[in-house]
């Protein structure tokens, strides 16, 4: 019998659940935001907005310089938490502004279809949007590093303010979408600064080289890993706009937004596994727990998507239900393969073996982008779904072979299970 209390007593599960609740809140408000947008704006405008947001997400990933992973790994044991946190925020802010300006200048080369964001107030709006998104991401990571994921749940609730903001700013069209985000991001950032200070970590307007020196190499390795892991999902919407049109980009983004509720399960569990590993808790036992936990949650979720996914998409419109459902089913299945990839790369991050993470992310991204481009031209939007399944499945099989044959993880897990069974027997005898 599935005992909620038993699972909640485990810190791995408890932290995973807290992170999932955060993601659910974020995803819920995100879906609600796009439902409002879908019912008030043309599909083409939504497609263009999602393409810009995807590009912005890539810029945010680049601007972090891997320091978000460094926060989780080193902030708990840092002797200068104030300097570490403050330096990370300042460096991230500067990097995000510089990268955004570079992106705007090079739009004719990066993506001519998005050149409209260099007109009027758009450049200023985009710079502020990306800067605030980047700062909020670092704050979220800080809460996770301090093992206070529950507070970041409130952050996600505050980000929901973008929905009423959109009602008042919808008359601005595309500008209204980004302005609504900025209102919510600004309020959430101010709240985050206050709450982190209550946890004993103060923001200071100065760089502390000594506090970040220890994590530099680790952060640099994770920087490349983070870039390669994000490249595919941020480039795909731009590819869709340029290859098969902005409307199809909107259909993709809606399907991906719904499926992200499934992707959050391995994502949240892996983040919790990383936190536990950074606090020196038993790794192999937690890996087994993570895989089991993800499987228990994913299987019924995938069944729900297959049975009711088209009804869920009706919340957006009949158009989105018809155009996005088949893609949604393929993305849902791929969440099983994502679990293997997420857990394994987290193992390597804990072990500080960043090189292999880079190889995995490069292979995954190249396969997904290449196969997606070819299959979209042949099959249309559903082609990206085929590419998603194929690339994730191949990488997952490769990882399993590596874990079983070379790294002997299967033997280790059997030993872990045997050890747990022995403990139960001893406990029973003592009673």
N, C-alpha and C positions, 0 to 999 in steps of 0.2 A: 504493500500500500504506500502511495506517495504521501509522505509526512512532511508538511510544510515546516513545522517547528524544527524537525531534525535537520532539514536543509538550511534553515535560517541560522542555526547555531554555528555552522561552518563559515568562517570568515570569507573564504573563497566564494561561496554561494551568496553570502550576504552582500558582499561588495559587488558581485556580478549583478544581483537583483537591483541594487541601488543604481548602478550604471545603466541597466536596462530601463529602469523607471525614468531616468533622465532622458534616455534616448527615445522612449515611448512618448514622453511629454513633448520633446523637441519634434519628433515625427508627427505627432498628432496636430500640433499647432502648424507645422509645415504643410501637412495635407490640407488642413482647414484654410490656410492662407491661399493655397493654390486652387482650392475649390471656389473660394470667393473670386479669385482672379479669373478662373475659367468661366465663371458665370457673368463676368462683367467686361471681359476683354476678348479680342479675337485670338484664335489659336496661334496665329503668326507672331503676335506680340509676346505671348507667353513663351513661345519657342525661342525668340530672340533674348528674352530676359533670362531664361534658364541657361542659354549658351554663355551669356555674360557672367552669370553666377558661377558656372562651371570653371570658366577661365579665372575668375576671382578666387575660387577655392584652390586652384593650382598656385596662384601667386601667394596666397596665405601659407600654403605648405612650404613654398620656397623661402618665404620670409622668416619662418621659424628657425631655420638653420639647424634643425634637429634638436633644438634646445628644449622642446616639449618632452621628448623622451629622457633627456638629461635631467629635467625636473623630477620626473617620477623616480629615476634611478638614484639620484644623489641628494635631492632636497631633504628627504627624511633624516639623513645623517650629516648634513652640512653644518659647519660651525658658524656660518654667516648666512642664515636663511634670508634675512632682509636684503643683503647685497645680491644674493643669487637670484631671488625673485625679481627685484628691481632691475637688475642688469638684463635679465631675460626679456622683460617688458619693453625696455628702452631699445634694445638691439632689434627686437622684432618690429617695433613701430617704425624705426628708421628704415629697415630693410623693406618693409611692406610699401612704404611711400616711394622709395627709389625704384622698386620693381614695377609698381603700378605706372609710374611715369614712363619707364622703359617700354612697358607693354603698350601704352597709348601711342607712343611715338612709332612703334613698329607694327601697328595694326594692319597696314597695307600688306605686310609680309606674313604676319601671324594668321590673320583671318580678315580678309577684305569685307566679308559680309557683316562684320561688327564695327565697321568704320564710323557708323553713325554716333558712337559714344564719344567721338571727339568734337561733337558739335554742341554749342550753347553751354549750358550748365553741367552737361554730362561729365566732363573730365573731373571737375571738383567733387561732384556727387560720388563718382566711382572711387576716387582717392580716399575720401572719408569712409565710404562703405567698406573698402578692403582693410583700411587701418583698424576700424572698430571690430571687424570680424576677426582679425588677427589677434588683437588684444583680448577679446573675449575667449578665444581658443586657449590662450596661455592661462587665463584665470581658471577655466574649467580644468585644465591639466593640474594646476596647483591644488585645487580642491581634492582631486583624485590622489595626488601624491601625498597629501596630508591625511588621506583615508577619511575624508569628509565628503563623500559623494552625495550625501543627502542634501547638503547645502546647494550643490550645483543643480539639484532638482528645482530649487526655487528660481535659480537663474533661468532655467528653461521655461518656467511659468512666466517670468517677466518678458522673455523673448516673444511670448504669445501676444504681447501688446502690439506687435506689427499688424495683427488682424484688424482691430478697430482703427489703427492708424491708416490702413489701406482704404477703409471706407471714406475717410476724410480726404485722402490724397489721390484717390482713383482718377479724378479728373485730370491729373497730370500725365496719365498714361504710363509709359515705361519709367519715367522719372518718379512717378508715384510709388511704384514697386520698390525701388531702391531707397527712396526717402522713408517709406514705412519701416523698412529694415533698420535704417539708421536710428530712427527714434527708439526702437526697441533695444538695439545694441548699446546705445549711449546710456540708457537707464540701467541696463543690466551691468554694464561696466562699472558704473558708479557704485551700485550695490555690491559688486564683487570686491572692489577695493576696500569697502567698509568691512565686509565679512571676513576677508583674509586678514585684515588688521586685527580683528577680534580674536583670530586664531594665533596671534602673536607674531605674524609676519607683516612688517611695515614696508610700504612703498617709499623709496627715497629717490630724489632726482639726481642720481649719480651712478656712474658705472663702477663696478667692483671687479677688476681683472682677477684678483686672487680667488674670489668665490666661484668664478666660472671656469678657472683653469683646469680643475680636476676633471670636469665633465666634457672638456672641449673635444678630445679625440672620440669619446663615446658619442657625443652629440653629432660630430661630423659624419661618423659612420651611419648613424641613424638618419641624418639629413639626406644622404643619397638613397637610403632605403625608403624613406618617406616619399621622396620625389618619384622614384620608380613605381611605388605602390599606388600613387595618386594620378600618375600621368594618364593612364588609360581612361579612368572614369571622368577626368576633366577634359580630355581631348575628344572623347566620343561625341558629346553633344555638339561640339564645333564641327566635327566631321559630318554629323548628320545634317546640320544646317547647310553645309557646303555641298554634300553629295545628293541628298534626297529631300531637302527643304525644311523650312522652319516649323511647319505644322507637324512633321514627323518627329522633330526634336521635342515638341511639346508632348506628343504621345509617349515617347521614350521616357521623358522626365517624370511623367505621372506614374508610369509602370515602375520605374526605378524607385520613386519615392515610397510607393506602397511596399515594394519588396525590401526596402531598407529596414522595415520592421523585422524582417527575418534575418537580414545581414547583421543587425545589431546584436543578435544572440551570440554568435561566435566572437563578434567584435568586443562586446562588453565582458564576456567571460575571459577572453584573452587579455584584456586590460587588467582585469582583476588578478589573473594568473601572474602577470608582469609585476603588479604591486606586491603580491605575496612573495614572489621570488626575490624581489628587491629587499624584502624584510627577512630573507634567509629562511623561509618556510620550506618544507620538503617538496622538491620539484616533481619527482616522478609520481608521487601520490596525488598531487594537485593536477597533473596532466591527465591522469585517469579520471579524476572527478570532473575536469573541464569537458572532456570528450563525452562523458556520460550525460552531463547536465545539458550540453548543447543538443544531443540526440533526442533526449526526452522532450525538449521544448520545440525542436524543429519539425519533427515528424507530424504532429497534429496541426502545426501551423501551415505546413505545405498542403495538407489535405483540405484545410479550410480555404486556402487560396484557390485550389482546383474546384471546389464546390461552390464557393460564393464570391470568387474574385471579380467576376463580371458585375455582380450586384454592388460590390464595394466601389467599383469604378463608376457606377451610375451616380455616385455622389458628385462626381465632376460634371458628367453629362453623358447622354447616350453616345455621342461621338467618341468620347474617350473609352467608354465601355467596349465599343465595337473595335476600336483601333489598337487598344493597349493590352487587352486580355491575354492573347496568345503569348505576347512577349513577357507579360507578368508571370505566366506559368513557368516559362523557361528560366527566368531569373530566380524564381522560388526554388526550383530544383537545384540550381547551382549553389544555393546557400549551404548544402551539405558538403560540397567540395570546399567551399570557403572555410568551413570549420577546420578541416585538416590543415589548410594553408595557414590560417590565423594562429592556431595553437602551436604549430611547428616553428613559425617565425618568432613567436613569443619566447619559445624555449631558447632559441638562438640569441635573442636579445638579452635574456637573463644571463646566458653564458658568455655574453659579449662577443659572440661570433657573428659580427655584422656582415662580413663578406658574403656568406652564403645567402643571407637575406637579400642582398643586392642582386645576386644571381637569380634567385627565385622571382623577384619583382620585375627584373628586366625581361626574363623569359615570358612571364605572364603578360606583361604590358605589350611586348612586341607581338606575341601570338594573338592577343585580343584585338589590337588595333589593325594588324595586317589582315587577319581572318575577317574581322568585322567590316573593313573597307571592301574586301572582295565580295563577301556574301551579301552585304547591303545592296551593292550594285546589281546583284543577280536576283535576290529575293525580296528586296525592300527592307522595311524596318525589322521584320522578323529575323533577318540575317544576322543582326547584332546579337539576338538571343541565341542563335545557333553557335556563334563564335564564343559567346560567354560560357556556354556549357562545355564546348570542346576544349577551350584553353584551360579552364579550371579543372576539368577532369584529368587532362594530361599532366598538369602540374601536381595534382593531388596523388595520382598514381606514382609519379616519380618520387614524391616525398615519402610515401608509404614504403616503397622499395628501399629507399635510403634508411628509413628508421628501422626496418625489420632486418635487412641484410647487413648493412654496414655499422649502424650505431647500436644495434641489438636492443632497441627500445622495447620490443615485444617481450623479450626475456625479462627485462627490468619490471615491466608492468605485471607479468605473471608472478614475479617474486613479491611485488607490492600487494597483490591480491591475496597471495598465500599468507603473507605477514598479517594482513587484516583478519583473515579467517582464524589464524592461530590466536590472535588477541581475543576474538569473540569466544573461542573455545575456553581459553583461560578464564575469561570473565564469567562464563556460564558455570564452570566448575567451582569457582570461588563462591558463587551464590548457593 
